[in-house]
């Protein structure tokens, strides 16, 4: 007998109620139970970043997050950000995608990375830990390094994030 646990999460501004097996990841709850297919299942091991979403404003790998641990949480996918978001616009303007599979995760990761930098959170590439984070190309590449692109659109992705940081 499988036990299910009820939970309520807000996805892209809409409250959604469901019951899931305690082993269900947030990614599987979103895709399989709620029909939200924007986050992609790339590796299912937290190695590719295709499943990145914003959870209560912070970027997370939804394939490594248990859904039951996020009862009451606010989840935003790339769809929830919309095409008018500065990061989405920068990705479009700079051709920062090819096949598009990784793009939703890249966009959410970029939004999270820019927020982390604005809040002064350092990365492994941050040179000066005493002042504000300077978002040069090396800093952006480091912050985006958890998101893989099989088409190798990295140059344009970094350019798009760089542009979005100035908006």
C-alpha positions as CSV (number, residue, x, y, z in Angstrom):
1,X,0.0,0.0,0.0
2,X,1.4,3.4,-1.1
3,X,1.1,6.3,1.3
4,X,0.3,9.7,-0.2
5,X,0.8,13.0,1.5
6,X,-1.3,16.0,0.7
7,X,0.4,19.3,-0.1
8,X,-0.3,22.6,-1.6
9,X,2.2,24.6,-3.7
10,X,1.8,27.7,-5.8
11,X,3.1,27.2,-9.3
12,X,3.5,30.3,-11.5
13,X,1.1,32.2,-9.4
14,X,-1.6,29.5,-9.2
15,X,-2.2,27.5,-6.0
16,X,-2.2,23.8,-6.7
17,X,-3.3,21.0,-4.3
18,X,-2.1,17.4,-4.8
19,X,-1.2,14.3,-2.9
20,X,2.1,12.6,-3.6
21,X,4.1,9.6,-2.6
22,X,6.7,10.8,-0.1
23,X,9.5,9.8,-2.5
24,X,8.2,12.1,-5.3
25,X,10.6,14.8,-6.4
26,X,9.3,18.3,-7.1
27,X,10.2,17.8,-10.8
28,X,8.0,14.7,-11.0
29,X,5.2,16.4,-9.1
30,X,5.3,19.3,-11.5
31,X,5.6,17.3,-14.7
32,X,3.7,14.1,-14.0
33,X,1.0,15.3,-11.5
34,X,0.4,18.9,-12.4
35,X,1.2,18.9,-16.1
36,X,3.8,21.7,-15.8
37,X,6.4,20.6,-18.4
38,X,8.5,23.7,-18.5
39,X,11.2,22.3,-16.2
40,X,12.9,19.4,-18.1
41,X,14.0,16.0,-16.9
42,X,17.5,15.9,-18.3
43,X,19.6,13.7,-16.0
44,X,17.5,13.1,-12.9
45,X,20.7,13.4,-10.8
46,X,21.2,17.1,-10.4
47,X,24.0,17.3,-12.9
48,X,22.5,19.1,-15.9
49,X,20.3,21.9,-14.5
50,X,17.5,21.4,-17.0
51,X,15.1,21.1,-14.1
52,X,16.0,24.4,-12.4
53,X,13.1,26.4,-11.0
54,X,12.8,29.2,-8.5
55,X,11.6,28.0,-5.2
56,X,10.6,30.8,-2.8
57,X,12.8,33.0,-4.9
58,X,15.9,30.9,-4.9
59,X,17.1,28.6,-7.7
60,X,16.9,24.9,-7.0
61,X,17.3,21.6,-8.9
62,X,13.8,20.3,-8.7
63,X,14.9,16.7,-9.5
64,X,16.8,16.7,-6.1
65,X,14.0,18.3,-4.1
66,X,11.3,16.2,-2.4
67,X,7.9,17.7,-3.1
68,X,6.6,16.9,0.4
69,X,9.3,19.0,1.9
70,X,7.9,22.0,0.0
71,X,4.3,22.2,1.2
72,X,3.2,25.8,1.0
73,X,6.1,26.8,-1.3
74,X,6.1,29.2,-4.2
75,X,7.5,27.7,-7.4
76,X,8.2,29.8,-10.5
77,X,9.2,28.2,-13.8
78,X,10.4,30.0,-16.9
79,X,6.8,30.1,-18.0
80,X,5.9,32.0,-14.8
81,X,8.6,34.5,-15.5
82,X,7.1,35.2,-19.0
83,X,8.6,36.4,-22.2
84,X,8.7,40.0,-20.9
85,X,11.1,39.2,-18.1
86,X,14.5,40.9,-18.7
87,X,16.4,37.6,-18.7
88,X,13.9,36.0,-21.2
89,X,14.2,39.1,-23.4
90,X,18.0,38.9,-23.2
91,X,18.0,35.2,-24.1
92,X,15.9,35.9,-27.2
93,X,17.8,39.0,-28.2
94,X,21.2,37.2,-28.0
95,X,20.2,33.8,-29.5
96,X,21.1,32.2,-26.2
97,X,19.5,28.9,-27.2
98,X,19.5,26.4,-30.0
99,X,17.4,23.3,-29.5
100,X,15.7,25.0,-26.4
101,X,15.7,21.9,-24.2
102,X,17.9,23.5,-21.5
103,X,16.6,27.1,-21.9
104,X,13.9,27.0,-19.2
105,X,16.4,25.8,-16.6
106,X,19.0,28.3,-17.9
107,X,16.6,31.2,-17.6
108,X,15.6,30.3,-14.1
109,X,19.2,29.7,-13.1
110,X,20.2,33.1,-14.6
111,X,17.4,34.9,-12.7
112,X,18.6,33.2,-9.5
113,X,22.2,33.9,-10.2
114,X,21.6,37.6,-10.8
115,X,19.6,37.8,-7.6
116,X,22.4,36.1,-5.6
117,X,24.9,38.5,-7.1
118,X,22.7,41.5,-6.2
119,X,22.5,40.2,-2.6
120,X,26.3,40.0,-2.5
121,X,26.6,36.3,-2.4
122,X,30.0,35.3,-3.7
123,X,30.8,32.4,-6.0
124,X,34.0,30.5,-6.6
125,X,35.0,33.1,-9.1
126,X,34.3,36.2,-7.0
127,X,37.6,38.0,-6.7
128,X,36.8,40.6,-4.0
129,X,34.8,39.2,-1.1
130,X,34.7,42.6,0.6
131,X,32.7,44.6,-2.0
132,X,29.8,44.2,-4.3
133,X,30.0,41.3,-6.7
134,X,31.2,42.4,-10.2
135,X,29.4,40.4,-12.8
136,X,32.1,39.9,-15.5
137,X,32.0,37.1,-17.9
138,X,34.0,34.7,-15.7
139,X,31.7,35.4,-12.7
140,X,28.6,34.8,-14.9
141,X,30.1,31.6,-16.4
142,X,30.9,30.3,-12.9
143,X,27.4,31.0,-11.6
144,X,25.8,29.3,-14.6
145,X,28.2,26.3,-14.6
146,X,25.6,24.0,-13.1
147,X,23.5,24.3,-16.2
148,X,24.6,22.3,-19.2
149,X,23.8,23.1,-22.8
150,X,24.3,20.1,-25.2
151,X,24.2,22.5,-28.2
152,X,27.1,24.6,-26.7
153,X,25.3,28.0,-26.8
154,X,27.4,29.0,-23.7
155,X,28.9,32.2,-25.3
156,X,25.5,33.6,-26.1
157,X,24.1,32.5,-22.7
158,X,26.8,34.4,-20.9
159,X,26.2,37.4,-23.1
160,X,22.5,37.2,-22.4
161,X,23.0,37.1,-18.7
162,X,25.5,39.9,-18.9
163,X,22.9,42.0,-20.8
164,X,20.1,41.1,-18.4
165,X,22.3,42.2,-15.4
166,X,22.4,45.7,-16.8
167,X,18.6,46.0,-17.2
